[in-house]
């Protein structure tokens, strides 16, 4: 909503400036107002397109615009002392396409780089079964196994937790089949415990679908 208000205010200032400077010059003000109505309509329609679809169009649209710019440099049309146009059945100005394609391309680029790790050293506080995969996917980076929280801890480290090692698919299947080792948890506490799990599942699903992940859990990633 604040963005819509800001755009409306800017458009109003533009209309006011055009009215002040161009009202006495034929239909210039009316033409400008008409163009703004058309632009607002197009903006509304484009806003209905899912961001994932726009992301799919970013690279092809940008590539198309760059190709047209190269074509302008080779055999473009010169008007008013500048070579900016090209005839592709109709005369167009490719730089206008890039005004749309460039922001889309930058958004695509930064979204793709969002999940990349820029630090060189990491402390991993979870089971060491994932360490090999982390090191394989991130050569040149160092991953350390997190130590215990203190002298009272019963584990060598979080990466070698005997309690976590007891959890497995076979054990889970046995509990579900026979109802043994059942643990009763307060329903309110259970709902709170599900939140980080649901967030991690949503984070993973978003990554697989190529969707932005930064907004799932602000500042703290997936958990």
Phi and psi in degrees as GROMACS dihedral restraints (atoms count N, CA, C in turn):
[ dihedral_restraints ]
;  ai    aj    ak    al  type     phi  dphi    fc
    3     4     5     6     1   -57.1    20    10
    4     5     6     7     1   -36.2    20    10
    6     7     8     9     1   -65.5    20    10
    7     8     9    10     1   -41.2    20    10
    9    10    11    12     1   -62.9    20    10
   10    11    12    13     1   -42.3    20    10
   12    13    14    15     1   -62.6    20    10
   13    14    15    16     1   -42.9    20    10
   15    16    17    18     1   -62.7    20    10
   16    17    18    19     1   -43.1    20    10
   18    19    20    21     1   -63.9    20    10
   19    20    21    22     1   -41.6    20    10
   21    22    23    24     1   -63.2    20    10
   22    23    24    25     1   -40.2    20    10
   24    25    26    27     1   -65.2    20    10
   25    26    27    28     1   -43.4    20    10
   27    28    29    30     1   -62.5    20    10
   28    29    30    31     1   -41.9    20    10
   30    31    32    33     1   -63.8    20    10
   31    32    33    34     1   -38.8    20    10
   33    34    35    36     1   -65.8    20    10
   34    35    36    37     1   -41.8    20    10
   36    37    38    39     1   -62.1    20    10
   37    38    39    40     1   -41.0    20    10
   39    40    41    42     1   -63.3    20    10
   40    41    42    43     1   -42.9    20    10
   42    43    44    45     1   -63.3    20    10
   43    44    45    46     1   -41.2    20    10
   45    46    47    48     1   -63.5    20    10
   46    47    48    49     1   -42.8    20    10
   48    49    50    51     1   -64.8    20    10
   49    50    51    52     1   -40.6    20    10
   51    52    53    54     1   -66.4    20    10
   52    53    54    55     1   -39.3    20    10
   54    55    56    57     1   -63.5    20    10
   55    56    57    58     1   -41.0    20    10
   57    58    59    60     1   -67.3    20    10
   58    59    60    61     1   -37.4    20    10
   60    61    62    63     1   -99.0    20    10
   61    62    63    64     1   -20.6    20    10
   63    64    65    66     1  -127.2    20    10
   64    65    66    67     1     6.5    20    10
   66    67    68    69     1   -64.0    20    10
   67    68    69    70     1   -31.9    20    10
   69    70    71    72     1   -86.4    20    10
   70    71    72    73     1     4.9    20    10
   72    73    74    75     1  -110.4    20    10
   73    74    75    76     1    72.8    20    10
   75    76    77    78     1    62.9    20    10
   76    77    78    79     1  -130.3    20    10
   78    79    80    81     1  -102.4    20    10
   79    80    81    82     1    20.7    20    10
   81    82    83    84     1   -59.8    20    10
   82    83    84    85     1   -45.5    20    10
   84    85    86    87     1   -65.7    20    10
   85    86    87    88     1   -44.3    20    10
   87    88    89    90     1   -62.8    20    10
   88    89    90    91     1   -41.7    20    10
   90    91    92    93     1   -63.4    20    10
   91    92    93    94     1   -40.5    20    10
   93    94    95    96     1   -64.7    20    10
   94    95    96    97     1   -42.8    20    10
   96    97    98    99     1   -63.7    20    10
   97    98    99   100     1   -40.3    20    10
   99   100   101   102     1   -62.1    20    10
  100   101   102   103     1   -44.0    20    10
  102   103   104   105     1   -62.9    20    10
  103   104   105   106     1   -35.4    20    10
  105   106   107   108     1   -69.8    20    10
  106   107   108   109     1   -35.3    20    10
  108   109   110   111     1   -64.7    20    10
  109   110   111   112     1   -43.5    20    10
  111   112   113   114     1   -62.4    20    10
  112   113   114   115     1   -43.4    20    10
  114   115   116   117     1   -63.4    20    10
  115   116   117   118     1   -40.6    20    10
  117   118   119   120     1   -64.1    20    10
  118   119   120   121     1   -37.6    20    10
  120   121   122   123     1   -65.1    20    10
  121   122   123   124     1   -44.9    20    10
  123   124   125   126     1   -63.0    20    10
  124   125   126   127     1   -42.2    20    10
  126   127   128   129     1   -59.6    20    10
  127   128   129   130     1   -42.2    20    10
  129   130   131   132     1   -64.1    20    10
  130   131   132   133     1   -43.0    20    10
  132   133   134   135     1   -66.4    20    10
  133   134   135   136     1   -41.9    20    10
  135   136   137   138     1   -66.4    20    10
  136   137   138   139     1   -32.5    20    10
  138   139   140   141     1   -65.0    20    10
  139   140   141   142     1   -17.7    20    10
  141   142   143   144     1   -82.0    20    10
  142   143   144   145     1   -12.0    20    10
  144   145   146   147     1   -77.9    20    10
  145   146   147   148     1   129.9    20    10
  147   148   149   150     1   -58.9    20    10
  148   149   150   151     1   141.4    20    10
  150   151   152   153     1   -56.2    20    10
  151   152   153   154     1   -32.1    20    10
  153   154   155   156     1   -63.9    20    10
  154   155   156   157     1   -36.6    20    10
  156   157   158   159     1   -69.5    20    10
  157   158   159   160     1   -40.3    20    10
  159   160   161   162     1   -63.1    20    10
  160   161   162   163     1   -37.7    20    10
  162   163   164   165     1   -64.2    20    10
  163   164   165   166     1   -35.9    20    10
  165   166   167   168     1   -66.3    20    10
  166   167   168   169     1   -29.7    20    10
  168   169   170   171     1   -85.0    20    10
  169   170   171   172     1   -14.2    20    10
  171   172   173   174     1   -58.8    20    10
  172   173   174   175     1   -54.5    20    10
  174   175   176   177     1   -66.7    20    10
  175   176   177   178     1   -47.9    20    10
  177   178   179   180     1   -60.3    20    10
  178   179   180   181     1   -41.7    20    10
  180   181   182   183     1   -66.5    20    10
  181   182   183   184     1   -41.3    20    10
  183   184   185   186     1   -65.5    20    10
  184   185   186   187     1   -43.5    20    10
  186   187   188   189     1   -61.4    20    10
  187   188   189   190     1   -43.7    20    10
  189   190   191   192     1   -60.1    20    10
  190   191   192   193     1   -43.0    20    10
  192   193   194   195     1   -64.8    20    10
  193   194   195   196     1   -41.3    20    10
  195   196   197   198     1   -65.3    20    10
  196   197   198   199     1   -41.1    20    10
  198   199   200   201     1   -60.4    20    10
  199   200   201   202     1   -41.6    20    10
  201   202   203   204     1   -65.9    20    10
  202   203   204   205     1   -37.1    20    10
  204   205   206   207     1   -63.8    20    10
  205   206   207   208     1   -40.5    20    10
  207   208   209   210     1   -63.5    20    10
  208   209   210   211     1   -40.5    20    10
  210   211   212   213     1   -63.0    20    10
  211   212   213   214     1   -37.0    20    10
  213   214   215   216     1   -62.6    20    10
  214   215   216   217     1   -41.1    20    10
  216   217   218   219     1   -65.2    20    10
  217   218   219   220     1   -28.4    20    10
  219   220   221   222     1   -88.4    20    10
  220   221   222   223     1   -51.2    20    10
  222   223   224   225     1  -139.9    20    10
  223   224   225   226     1    41.5    20    10
  225   226   227   228     1   -75.2    20    10
  226   227   228   229     1   169.0    20    10
  228   229   230   231     1   -96.7    20    10
  229   230   231   232     1   133.5    20    10
  231   232   233   234     1   -96.5    20    10
  232   233   234   235     1   126.3    20    10
  234   235   236   237     1  -135.2    20    10
  235   236   237   238     1   136.2    20    10
  237   238   239   240     1    54.0    20    10
  238   239   240   241     1    37.3    20    10
  240   241   242   243     1    80.1    20    10
  241   242   243   244     1     7.9    20    10
  243   244   245   246     1  -133.7    20    10
  244   245   246   247     1   140.1    20    10
  246   247   248   249     1   -94.0    20    10
  247   248   249   250     1    98.7    20    10
  249   250   251   252     1  -132.1    20    10
  250   251   252   253     1    -9.0    20    10
  252   253   254   255     1  -115.2    20    10
  253   254   255   256     1   161.3    20    10
  255   256   257   258     1  -146.9    20    10
  256   257   258   259     1   145.4    20    10
  258   259   260   261     1   -98.9    20    10
  259   260   261   262     1   112.8    20    10
  261   262   263   264     1  -120.4    20    10
  262   263   264   265     1    40.4    20    10
  264   265   266   267     1   103.0    20    10
  265   266   267   268     1   -40.0    20    10
  267   268   269   270     1  -130.3    20    10
  268   269   270   271     1   153.0    20    10
  270   271   272   273     1   -82.9    20    10
  271   272   273   274     1   121.6    20    10
  273   274   275   276     1  -128.4    20    10
  274   275   276   277     1   164.0    20    10
  276   277   278   279     1  -114.7    20    10
  277   278   279   280     1   100.6    20    10
  279   280   281   282     1   -56.8    20    10
  280   281   282   283     1   -27.5    20    10
  282   283   284   285     1   -61.4    20    10
  283   284   285   286     1   -26.9    20    10
  285   286   287   288     1   -68.8    20    10
  286   287   288   289     1   -34.0    20    10
  288   289   290   291     1   -65.3    20    10
  289   290   291   292     1   -39.8    20    10
  291   292   293   294     1   -68.0    20    10
  292   293   294   295     1   -23.7    20    10
  294   295   296   297     1   -62.8    20    10
  295   296   297   298     1   -27.8    20    10
  297   298   299   300     1   -92.1    20    10
  298   299   300   301     1   -43.0    20    10
  300   301   302   303     1   -68.7    20    10
  301   302   303   304     1   -35.1    20    10
  303   304   305   306     1   -64.3    20    10
  304   305   306   307     1   -49.9    20    10
  306   307   308   309     1   -60.4    20    10
  307   308   309   310     1   -37.9    20    10
  309   310   311   312     1   -62.5    20    10
  310   311   312   313     1   -42.6    20    10
  312   313   314   315     1   -65.3    20    10
  313   314   315   316     1   -42.3    20    10
  315   316   317   318     1   -64.5    20    10
  316   317   318   319     1   -41.4    20    10
  318   319   320   321     1   -62.4    20    10
  319   320   321   322     1   -41.5    20    10
  321   322   323   324     1   -62.3    20    10
  322   323   324   325     1   -44.2    20    10
  324   325   326   327     1   -63.3    20    10
  325   326   327   328     1   -49.2    20    10
  327   328   329   330     1   -69.0    20    10
  328   329   330   331     1   -32.9    20    10
  330   331   332   333     1   -66.8    20    10
  331   332   333   334     1   -39.0    20    10
  333   334   335   336     1   -65.7    20    10
  334   335   336   337     1   -32.2    20    10
  336   337   338   339     1   -89.2    20    10
  337   338   339   340     1    -1.2    20    10
  339   340   341   342     1   -59.3    20    10
  340   341   342   343     1   -40.9    20    10
  342   343   344   345     1   -85.6    20    10
  343   344   345   346     1     1.6    20    10
  345   346   347   348     1   -76.5    20    10
  346   347   348   349     1   145.2    20    10
  348   349   350   351     1   -94.9    20    10
  349   350   351   352     1   121.7    20    10
  351   352   353   354     1   -97.8    20    10
  352   353   354   355     1   -22.9    20    10
  354   355   356   357     1   -72.7    20    10
  355   356   357   358     1   161.0    20    10
  357   358   359   360     1  -102.6    20    10
  358   359   360   361     1   -18.9    20    10
  360   361   362   363     1  -130.7    20    10
  361   362   363   364     1   140.2    20    10
  363   364   365   366     1  -139.0    20    10
  364   365   366   367     1   144.0    20    10
  366   367   368   369     1  -103.7    20    10
  367   368   369   370     1   122.0    20    10
  369   370   371   372     1  -105.6    20    10
  370   371   372   373     1   114.4    20    10
  372   373   374   375     1  -103.2    20    10
  373   374   375   376     1    64.3    20    10
  375   376   377   378     1  -158.6    20    10
  376   377   378   379     1  -178.7    20    10
  378   379   380   381     1   -59.1    20    10
  379   380   381   382     1   139.6    20    10
  381   382   383   384     1   -74.0    20    10
  382   383   384   385     1     2.3    20    10
  384   385   386   387     1   -63.9    20    10
  385   386   387   388     1   -19.3    20    10
  387   388   389   390     1   -96.1    20    10
  388   389   390   391     1    -4.8    20    10
  390   391   392   393     1   -63.6    20    10
  391   392   393   394     1   -41.2    20    10
  393   394   395   396     1   -61.3    20    10
  394   395   396   397     1   -44.0    20    10
  396   397   398   399     1   -64.8    20    10
  397   398   399   400     1   -41.0    20    10
  399   400   401   402     1   -60.6    20    10
  400   401   402   403     1   -44.2    20    10
  402   403   404   405     1   -70.7    20    10
  403   404   405   406     1   -32.8    20    10
  405   406   407   408     1   -68.5    20    10
  406   407   408   409     1   -42.2    20    10
  408   409   410   411     1   -78.0    20    10
  409   410   411   412     1   -17.1    20    10
  411   412   413   414     1  -131.7    20    10
  412   413   414   415     1    66.8    20    10
  414   415   416   417     1   -63.4    20    10
  415   416   417   418     1   143.7    20    10
  417   418   419   420     1    91.3    20    10
  418   419   420   421     1    -7.2    20    10
  420   421   422   423     1  -109.9    20    10
  421   422   423   424     1   151.1    20    10
  423   424   425   426     1  -111.0    20    10
  424   425   426   427     1   131.5    20    10
  426   427   428   429     1  -118.7    20    10
  427   428   429   430     1   126.5    20    10
  429   430   431   432     1  -108.1    20    10
  430   431   432   433     1   141.3    20    10
  432   433   434   435     1   -75.5    20    10
  433   434   435   436     1   130.2    20    10
  435   436   437   438     1   -66.8    20    10
  436   437   438   439     1   138.5    20    10
  438   439   440   441     1   -78.4    20    10
  439   440   441   442     1  -178.9    20    10
  441   442   443   444     1   -72.1    20    10
  442   443   444   445     1   167.8    20    10
  444   445   446   447     1   -78.7    20    10
  445   446   447   448     1   -16.5    20    10
  447   448   449   450     1   170.4    20    10
  448   449   450   451     1  -174.6    20    10
  450   451   452   453     1   -66.9    20    10
  451   452   453   454     1   -23.4    20    10
  453   454   455   456     1   -82.4    20    10
  454   455   456   457     1    -7.6    20    10
  456   457   458   459     1   -69.8    20    10
  457   458   459   460     1   146.8    20    10
  459   460   461   462     1   -96.1    20    10
  460   461   462   463     1    -4.2    20    10
  462   463   464   465     1  -104.2    20    10
  463   464   465   466     1   149.9    20    10
  465   466   467   468     1   -61.8    20    10
  466   467   468   469     1   -44.6    20    10
  468   469   470   471     1  -163.6    20    10
  469   470   471   472     1   167.6    20    10
  471   472   473   474     1   -60.8    20    10
  472   473   474   475     1   -25.8    20    10
  474   475   476   477     1   -77.6    20    10
  475   476   477   478     1   -14.7    20    10
  477   478   479   480     1  -126.8    20    10
  478   479   480   481     1    56.1    20    10
  480   481   482   483     1   -85.1    20    10
  481   482   483   484     1   117.2    20    10
  483   484   485   486     1   -67.3    20    10
  484   485   486   487     1   -27.1    20    10
  486   487   488   489     1   -73.2    20    10
  487   488   489   490     1   -40.2    20    10
  489   490   491   492     1   -67.2    20    10
  490   491   492   493     1   -33.1    20    10
  492   493   494   495     1   -67.9    20    10
  493   494   495   496     1   -19.2    20    10
  495   496   497   498     1   -75.8    20    10
  496   497   498   499     1   -16.9    20    10
  498   499   500   501     1   -85.3    20    10
  499   500   501   502     1   124.1    20    10
  501   502   503   504     1  -154.4    20    10
  502   503   504   505     1   168.6    20    10
  504   505   506   507     1   -64.2    20    10
  505   506   507   508     1   -37.8    20    10
  507   508   509   510     1   -65.1    20    10
  508   509   510   511     1   -43.6    20    10
  510   511   512   513     1   -65.0    20    10
  511   512   513   514     1   -39.5    20    10
  513   514   515   516     1   -63.0    20    10
  514   515   516   517     1   -43.9    20    10
  516   517   518   519     1   -62.2    20    10
  517   518   519   520     1   -39.2    20    10
  519   520   521   522     1   -64.9    20    10
  520   521   522   523     1   -42.0    20    10
  522   523   524   525     1   -64.1    20    10
  523   524   525   526     1   -42.9    20    10
  525   526   527   528     1   -67.9    20    10
  526   527   528   529     1   -34.4    20    10
  528   529   530   531     1   -77.2    20    10
  529   530   531   532     1   -37.8    20    10
  531   532   533   534     1  -111.1    20    10
  532   533   534   535     1   -10.1    20    10
  534   535   536   537     1    69.0    20    10
  535   536   537   538     1    23.5    20    10
  537   538   539   540     1   -86.5    20    10
  538   539   540   541     1   161.9    20    10
  540   541   542   543     1    53.9    20    10
  541   542   543   544     1    35.9    20    10
  543   544   545   546     1   -71.1    20    10
  544   545   546   547     1   136.5    20    10
  546   547   548   549     1  -116.2    20    10
  547   548   549   550     1   127.5    20    10
  549   550   551   552     1   -96.9    20    10
  550   551   552   553     1   125.8    20    10
  552   553   554   555     1  -119.8    20    10
  553   554   555   556     1   141.0    20    10
  555   556   557   558     1   -56.4    20    10
  556   557   558   559     1   130.4    20    10
  558   559   560   561     1   -53.9    20    10
  559   560   561   562     1   -39.3    20    10
  561   562   563   564     1   -64.8    20    10
  562   563   564   565     1   -40.6    20    10
  564   565   566   567     1   -67.8    20    10
  565   566   567   568     1   -36.4    20    10
  567   568   569   570     1   -62.2    20    10
  568   569   570   571     1   -40.0    20    10
  570   571   572   573     1   -63.6    20    10
  571   572   573   574     1   -40.6    20    10
  573   574   575   576     1   -66.5    20    10
  574   575   576   577     1   -37.2    20    10
  576   577   578   579     1   -69.4    20    10
  577   578   579   580     1   -26.6    20    10
  579   580   581   582     1   -76.0    20    10
  580   581   582   583     1   -21.1    20    10
  582   583   584   585     1   -58.0    20    10
  583   584   585   586     1   -51.6    20    10
  585   586   587   588     1   -63.8    20    10
  586   587   588   589     1   -32.4    20    10
  588   589   590   591     1   -67.1    20    10
  589   590   591   592     1   -45.3    20    10
  591   592   593   594     1   -62.7    20    10
  592   593   594   595     1   -37.6    20    10
  594   595   596   597     1   -65.6    20    10
  595   596   597   598     1   -42.0    20    10
  597   598   599   600     1   -65.8    20    10
  598   599   600   601     1   -39.3    20    10
  600   601   602   603     1   -65.0    20    10
  601   602   603   604     1   -41.6    20    10
  603   604   605   606     1   -65.7    20    10
  604   605   606   607     1   -38.5    20    10
  606   607   608   609     1   -62.0    20    10
  607   608   609   610     1   -46.0    20    10
  609   610   611   612     1   -65.1    20    10
  610   611   612   613     1   -42.6    20    10
  612   613   614   615     1   -62.9    20    10
  613   614   615   616     1   -39.8    20    10
  615   616   617   618     1   -65.1    20    10
  616   617   618   619     1   -40.9    20    10
  618   619   620   621     1   -61.5    20    10
  619   620   621   622     1   -44.1    20    10
  621   622   623   624     1   -64.3    20    10
  622   623   624   625     1   -33.8    20    10
  624   625   626   627     1   -90.7    20    10
  625   626   627   628     1     3.2    20    10
  627   628   629   630     1    71.9    20    10
  628   629   630   631     1    23.7    20    10
  630   631   632   633     1   -93.5    20    10
  631   632   633   634     1   154.0    20    10
  633   634   635   636     1   -60.7    20    10
  634   635   636   637     1   142.3    20    10
  636   637   638   639     1  -115.0    20    10
  637   638   639   640     1   -12.6    20    10
  639   640   641   642     1   -62.2    20    10
  640   641   642   643     1   -32.7    20    10
  642   643   644   645     1   -83.9    20    10
  643   644   645   646     1    -4.4    20    10
  645   646   647   648     1   -65.7    20    10
  646   647   648   649     1   -49.1    20    10
  648   649   650   651     1  -138.7    20    10
  649   650   651   652     1    95.2    20    10
  651   652   653   654     1   -55.1    20    10
  652   653   654   655     1   134.1    20    10
  654   655   656   657     1    75.0    20    10
  655   656   657   658     1   -23.8    20    10
  657   658   659   660     1  -122.7    20    10
  658   659   660   661     1    17.8    20    10
  660   661   662   663     1    72.0    20    10
  661   662   663   664     1  -127.4    20    10
  663   664   665   666     1   -98.5    20    10
  664   665   666   667     1   -12.8    20    10
